[in-house]
Structure formats: C-alpha cells, structure tokens
C-alpha cells in the first residue's frame, strides 16, 4: 500500500458553512465513544469486530424509473459553469446539478468528455455545492477536459436510497445518480460513459459505497476524510449522532435498525472486494492541529473540536479499509497526512493531489493545454488581462473565438472583444439572437450596471438581477 506524507502550503483555516461545536466534550465523546472501540496496539491497523454479513450481494442496478428524469430549467453562471434543475421521478422533486464543462467544450463542439462526480459533505446546502463555496474547484478544472458534476443538496443523505422519507425529503440519491442522471449527462451534455467519483466526509463514504455497489460504473473513486465503515461496533450509533447533528435526521429511516441487512449492504468495508478494477484514492488527517487549523490552549488540539473527533474517526476507518484492500490484493493510493482536522482546505488539497490518478483512470493522463494566441487576436490588447489561453482559436458563426482563463474573446465588426463572467454565461444561449460582441464589458456612469453590447442587442448585469439579455437595441 502506497503511503504519502503531506507537507502542503499554508492557508487560512475554514470552518465550513455552519458554526462548529465549541466544547472539548465533543472531542471526548467522539474520540472515546466512537474511536476507542477500534483501538488496538500502538501503530497497528486492527481488524474491526466482525459485523453481520450482507444477507445477499447488493444489486448494482435499481429498477428503471417509471418515467425518465428531465431537465426543467438551466442557469449559466459563466461560459463553463451551468446549473441544471433535474426532475427526479424517484424523489418526486427537482434536484439541482451543476456542471463545470470541459476545457474544449466550445472549441470542439462534436467531442464528448469523461465525467467526475464530486460529492458534498454532511451539511450539504440546497442552493450551492460546498465545493463551490469553500474551494477553487472551478478554476482548478478550467484547463482539464472533464465534465465535473456537482450534485447540490442531499444534507445527511449519504447519497443513498432511504427506506423512508425524513424531514419532508424522500431521499433516493443512488437511483438518481446511477440511473436517472446519466442519460441526461450523456445525451444532452456531451458526456461519455467514462466516470469517476470523489467526495469529502459523507461524500467520501458515498464515493466508495456507490462505486462498490455499482461495479464498473466508475473508473475512479476517491474518499477525502470519509467514514469507511458502517457496521462495526459503535458505527451505527456514530452515524446516528452525525445525522442528528447534521440536520436532525434519523438513520433508522435510512437503513433501519442496526441489525437490518441494509447497513451491511451499504458498508464500504464489507463491499471492498467489489472495488477490484477501480482506481482508488483514500486520504485523511489525524485530528492533530495542522497548518489550516487554529490551535487551542490544549497542546496539539485545534479549536475545531468536532473536526478533531471526526478526523480521528476518518483516519481509523480509512486505515482499516485500506488494510483490507491490501490484504485482498486490490491496489489503492492511501494518503495519511501527519496532521489536520475535518475541514475544507485539506479536502481542496487532496482533490488536487488526486487529479493525476483520476486523469489516468479517466483516459486523460496525456491531456495538456497546448495553445497559443490565435492569429485573429495577436494584436488584441485585451489578451494581456485574460490570464493565459485554454484553447486554440476556433470558428464561431460569423467569426472566430478563443477561450482564456478570464473569459472568451471574439472577433466582431468593431474588432476583438472580450465577454466574461455572468455576462459570458448569458451569452452562451443568446449568441444566435445577439450576434458577435461590439464592446468589451462596460460600466454605467453610476457604476451600478455592467454590460456588453452586441450586433443585435446587449447583456446587462446588476448584483440584484444578475445578467439579462436585451435584444433590438
């Protein structure tokens, strides 16, 4: 088993999207009640107490939904980030899914791209992915030819199909992610059947669980601080504690009583043999104060008290999971950092560290940005502020375009013009109506409105109303 020691860059710590628990009692409760049952001799990776085995092998394929899922609305944040609202027949509601489009999406309009599902943590919000809020994920994947898929919502769901609704939510996430969403991504968003999955905390648990329950569906699976055992002594109680703390949910409505076979049928540890052939990446810290944590008055203890206990639990279960994979001859990259709690800067770091392995599994190991400023734009002064090219020059109706880190530049009747940001997002669907740009981004005299003009109209942007298309100026 490969083990990598981390010595990353220093960055201000992040405490997520909700207040942290601030009493040392949380550390005691989590570490003692949840972790000590796993403890063995110092430095060992002990096998956990044998849990009940699944009564039958979990089925990788749920029954097809009665009606296909459908996209009810789209919203373009910018030219490479789009939000889809997908009606799920299984959940009987709309689920938001954001997609960070592949680098060559516009430059190669006939090409399809692999996918990388990226799952959120326990406190997932209903309006935005934690990855967008807390990391630079959009910029990191700008130069990569992969469609990054960000499901939004699923607080405390473990991205699985629940036995019963809870708190007004009929969670059927496995059916949605494995059965309902893929046809939309493939047929409408130029995605191939080559997929990976990664996630932090709850999302890391789900990444391994979904990959194991659906062999062959994912080529790559990564867990960043995931809890990778569900049925060992004390774990159902630990998960119940987490679900209660993460929104007041009841784990019995997810899997039933701890003796219910559903617990074993979703346990990554028990399903480890199903991961053979999948490229695996497993990482965690150890709960000791690290470069992204604020130290408390107690030596080695961070002020992120709940994050200390959760990372200790993640480290213990991750090591045992990796040990089992090793014993079964299943290759995996295991990364055990010498410090760090359960918080976003470490997960952002691991996402970037895991990319070369993910790229190899997704068939992108040789893919690199290879471009220079196109002939149509060599004399354009705006190029200096665009942050480096992502694609070569390509043809658009009536002219040419080229993608850069900070926007897209187009030829037009008044020379090369840049369209970027939210205005660039609105322009994606309005291109045919508006024609080519006739200005770079401008600001009104009162500095309240930003806008670009085009051959047949303009797009304006305000903080309160966002980007709006106006034709026939």
MOJOBEL-V182142 format. One record per backbone hydrogen bond with DSSP energy under -0.5 kcal/mol. CO is the residue of the C=O (numbers start at 1). NH is the residue of the N-H. E is the energy in kcal/mol with one decimal. If there is no record, write none. Layout:
co:CO nh:NH e:E
co:CO nh:NH e:E
This chain:
co:2 nh:334 e:-1.8
co:4 nh:336 e:-0.7
co:15 nh:18 e:-0.5
co:21 nh:306 e:-0.8
co:23 nh:26 e:-1.6
co:23 nh:27 e:-0.6
co:24 nh:28 e:-2.0
co:25 nh:29 e:-2.9
co:26 nh:30 e:-2.9
co:27 nh:31 e:-2.9
co:28 nh:32 e:-2.4
co:28 nh:33 e:-0.6
co:29 nh:33 e:-1.6
co:29 nh:34 e:-0.6
co:30 nh:34 e:-1.4
co:30 nh:35 e:-0.9
co:31 nh:35 e:-0.8
co:31 nh:36 e:-1.5
co:35 nh:38 e:-2.3
co:36 nh:39 e:-1.6
co:41 nh:44 e:-2.2
co:44 nh:46 e:-0.5
co:60 nh:62 e:-0.5
co:70 nh:72 e:-0.5
co:70 nh:87 e:-3.2
co:73 nh:85 e:-2.6
co:75 nh:77 e:-0.7
co:75 nh:83 e:-3.4
co:78 nh:81 e:-0.9
co:80 nh:101 e:-2.6
co:81 nh:77 e:-2.1
co:81 nh:78 e:-1.4
co:82 nh:99 e:-2.9
co:83 nh:75 e:-2.2
co:84 nh:86 e:-0.7
co:84 nh:97 e:-2.9
co:85 nh:72 e:-3.2
co:85 nh:73 e:-1.0
co:85 nh:87 e:-0.5
co:86 nh:88 e:-0.6
co:86 nh:95 e:-2.9
co:87 nh:70 e:-1.1
co:87 nh:89 e:-0.7
co:88 nh:92 e:-2.1
co:88 nh:93 e:-1.0
co:93 nh:88 e:-2.9
co:95 nh:86 e:-3.1
co:96 nh:152 e:-2.7
co:97 nh:84 e:-3.1
co:98 nh:150 e:-3.6
co:99 nh:82 e:-2.2
co:99 nh:101 e:-0.8
co:100 nh:148 e:-2.3
co:102 nh:105 e:-1.8
co:104 nh:108 e:-2.5
co:106 nh:109 e:-0.6
co:108 nh:111 e:-2.0
co:113 nh:192 e:-2.4
co:114 nh:147 e:-3.0
co:115 nh:196 e:-1.5
co:116 nh:149 e:-1.6
co:117 nh:198 e:-2.3
co:119 nh:200 e:-1.1
co:121 nh:124 e:-1.4
co:122 nh:156 e:-1.9
co:125 nh:153 e:-0.9
co:128 nh:125 e:-0.6
co:129 nh:132 e:-0.6
co:129 nh:133 e:-1.9
co:130 nh:134 e:-2.7
co:131 nh:135 e:-1.3
co:131 nh:137 e:-0.7
co:136 nh:140 e:-2.4
co:137 nh:141 e:-2.0
co:139 nh:142 e:-0.9
co:141 nh:144 e:-1.8
co:144 nh:103 e:-1.7
co:144 nh:146 e:-1.4
co:145 nh:114 e:-0.5
co:146 nh:148 e:-0.8
co:147 nh:116 e:-2.2
co:147 nh:149 e:-0.6
co:148 nh:100 e:-2.7
co:148 nh:150 e:-0.6
co:149 nh:118 e:-2.9
co:149 nh:151 e:-0.6
co:150 nh:98 e:-2.6
co:154 nh:157 e:-2.5
co:157 nh:160 e:-1.1
co:160 nh:162 e:-0.6
co:160 nh:173 e:-1.7
co:166 nh:169 e:-1.9
co:169 nh:166 e:-2.2
co:169 nh:171 e:-1.1
co:171 nh:162 e:-2.7
co:172 nh:176 e:-1.9
co:173 nh:177 e:-3.0
co:174 nh:178 e:-2.5
co:175 nh:179 e:-2.2
co:175 nh:180 e:-1.9
co:176 nh:181 e:-3.1
co:180 nh:184 e:-0.6
co:181 nh:184 e:-0.9
co:181 nh:185 e:-1.9
co:182 nh:186 e:-2.5
co:183 nh:187 e:-2.8
co:184 nh:188 e:-2.4
co:184 nh:189 e:-0.7
co:185 nh:189 e:-0.6
co:185 nh:191 e:-1.3
co:190 nh:113 e:-2.3
co:193 nh:195 e:-0.7
co:194 nh:115 e:-2.5
co:195 nh:219 e:-3.9
co:195 nh:220 e:-0.8
co:196 nh:117 e:-2.8
co:197 nh:222 e:-2.0
co:198 nh:119 e:-3.1
co:199 nh:224 e:-2.5
co:200 nh:203 e:-2.4
co:201 nh:204 e:-0.5
co:201 nh:205 e:-2.2
co:202 nh:206 e:-2.5
co:203 nh:207 e:-2.1
co:204 nh:208 e:-1.7
co:205 nh:209 e:-2.3
co:206 nh:210 e:-3.4
co:207 nh:211 e:-1.9
co:208 nh:212 e:-2.1
co:209 nh:213 e:-2.5
co:210 nh:214 e:-1.1
co:212 nh:215 e:-0.5
co:214 nh:217 e:-2.3
co:219 nh:279 e:-2.6
co:220 nh:197 e:-2.0
co:221 nh:281 e:-2.0
co:222 nh:199 e:-1.3
co:222 nh:224 e:-0.5
co:223 nh:225 e:-0.7
co:223 nh:283 e:-2.3
co:224 nh:201 e:-2.7
co:226 nh:228 e:-0.7
co:228 nh:269 e:-0.5
co:232 nh:235 e:-2.5
co:232 nh:236 e:-0.5
co:234 nh:238 e:-2.0
co:235 nh:239 e:-2.8
co:236 nh:240 e:-2.2
co:237 nh:241 e:-2.3
co:238 nh:242 e:-2.3
co:239 nh:243 e:-2.7
co:240 nh:244 e:-2.3
co:241 nh:245 e:-2.3
co:242 nh:246 e:-2.2
co:243 nh:248 e:-0.8
co:243 nh:249 e:-2.0
co:244 nh:247 e:-0.9
co:244 nh:248 e:-1.3
co:249 nh:251 e:-0.6
co:250 nh:253 e:-1.5
co:250 nh:254 e:-0.5
co:251 nh:254 e:-0.7
co:251 nh:255 e:-2.6
co:251 nh:256 e:-0.7
co:252 nh:256 e:-0.7
co:253 nh:163 e:-0.9
co:253 nh:164 e:-2.3
co:254 nh:163 e:-0.9
co:257 nh:260 e:-2.6
co:260 nh:263 e:-1.7
co:260 nh:264 e:-0.6
co:261 nh:265 e:-2.1
co:262 nh:266 e:-0.7
co:263 nh:266 e:-1.0
co:264 nh:267 e:-0.9
co:266 nh:268 e:-0.6
co:267 nh:271 e:-1.7
co:269 nh:272 e:-1.0
co:271 nh:274 e:-2.2
co:272 nh:275 e:-1.9
co:273 nh:276 e:-1.0
co:275 nh:278 e:-2.4
co:279 nh:221 e:-2.5
co:280 nh:333 e:-2.5
co:281 nh:223 e:-2.5
co:282 nh:335 e:-3.2
co:283 nh:225 e:-2.7
co:284 nh:337 e:-2.3
co:288 nh:340 e:-3.6
co:290 nh:293 e:-1.8
co:293 nh:295 e:-0.6
co:294 nh:303 e:-2.9
co:298 nh:301 e:-2.1
co:300 nh:289 e:-2.1
co:300 nh:302 e:-0.5
co:301 nh:296 e:-3.1
co:303 nh:305 e:-2.1
co:304 nh:308 e:-1.4
co:305 nh:309 e:-1.6
co:306 nh:310 e:-2.3
co:307 nh:311 e:-1.6
co:307 nh:342 e:-0.8
co:308 nh:312 e:-2.0
co:309 nh:313 e:-2.1
co:310 nh:314 e:-2.4
co:311 nh:315 e:-2.8
co:312 nh:316 e:-2.3
co:313 nh:317 e:-2.4
co:314 nh:318 e:-2.7
co:315 nh:319 e:-2.3
co:316 nh:320 e:-1.9
co:317 nh:321 e:-2.3
co:318 nh:322 e:-2.7
co:319 nh:323 e:-2.4
co:320 nh:324 e:-2.1
co:321 nh:325 e:-2.2
co:322 nh:326 e:-2.4
co:323 nh:327 e:-2.3
co:324 nh:328 e:-1.7
co:325 nh:330 e:-2.9
co:326 nh:329 e:-1.3
co:329 nh:331 e:-0.6
co:332 nh:2 e:-0.8
co:332 nh:334 e:-0.7
co:333 nh:282 e:-3.0
co:333 nh:335 e:-0.5
co:334 nh:4 e:-0.9
co:334 nh:336 e:-0.6
co:335 nh:284 e:-1.8
co:335 nh:337 e:-0.7
co:340 nh:286 e:-0.6
co:340 nh:287 e:-2.5
co:341 nh:343 e:-1.6
co:343 nh:346 e:-1.0
co:343 nh:347 e:-0.9
co:344 nh:348 e:-2.5
co:345 nh:349 e:-1.8
co:346 nh:350 e:-2.3
co:347 nh:351 e:-2.3
co:348 nh:352 e:-1.7
co:349 nh:353 e:-2.4
co:350 nh:354 e:-2.5
co:351 nh:355 e:-0.6
co:352 nh:355 e:-0.6
co:354 nh:358 e:-2.5
co:355 nh:359 e:-3.7
co:356 nh:360 e:-1.9
co:357 nh:361 e:-2.1
co:358 nh:362 e:-2.2
co:359 nh:364 e:-3.8
co:359 nh:365 e:-0.6
co:360 nh:363 e:-1.1
co:364 nh:367 e:-1.7
co:374 nh:377 e:-1.7
co:374 nh:378 e:-0.7
co:375 nh:378 e:-0.6
co:377 nh:380 e:-1.6
co:380 nh:383 e:-1.1
co:381 nh:384 e:-1.3
co:382 nh:385 e:-1.7
co:383 nh:386 e:-1.7
co:386 nh:406 e:-2.4
co:388 nh:405 e:-2.0
co:394 nh:401 e:-2.6
co:396 nh:399 e:-2.5
co:399 nh:396 e:-2.1
co:400 nh:411 e:-2.3
co:401 nh:394 e:-2.8
co:402 nh:409 e:-2.3
co:403 nh:390 e:-3.0
co:403 nh:391 e:-1.5
co:404 nh:407 e:-1.2
co:407 nh:404 e:-2.5
co:408 nh:419 e:-2.8
co:409 nh:402 e:-1.5
co:410 nh:417 e:-2.6
co:412 nh:415 e:-1.8
co:417 nh:410 e:-2.9
co:419 nh:408 e:-2.3
co:420 nh:423 e:-0.7
co:420 nh:424 e:-1.9
co:421 nh:425 e:-1.6
co:422 nh:426 e:-2.2
co:423 nh:427 e:-1.8
co:424 nh:428 e:-0.8
co:425 nh:428 e:-0.8
co:425 nh:429 e:-0.6
co:426 nh:430 e:-0.8
co:427 nh:431 e:-1.1
co:430 nh:434 e:-2.6
co:431 nh:435 e:-2.8
co:434 nh:456 e:-2.2
co:436 nh:455 e:-1.9
co:442 nh:451 e:-2.5
co:444 nh:447 e:-2.1
co:449 nh:444 e:-2.6
co:450 nh:461 e:-2.9
co:451 nh:442 e:-3.5
co:452 nh:459 e:-2.1
co:453 nh:438 e:-2.8
co:453 nh:439 e:-1.1
co:454 nh:457 e:-1.1
co:456 nh:472 e:-2.1
co:457 nh:454 e:-3.2
co:458 nh:470 e:-3.3
co:459 nh:452 e:-1.8
co:460 nh:468 e:-2.8
co:461 nh:450 e:-2.4
co:462 nh:466 e:-2.5
co:466 nh:462 e:-1.4
co:468 nh:460 e:-2.3
co:470 nh:458 e:-3.1
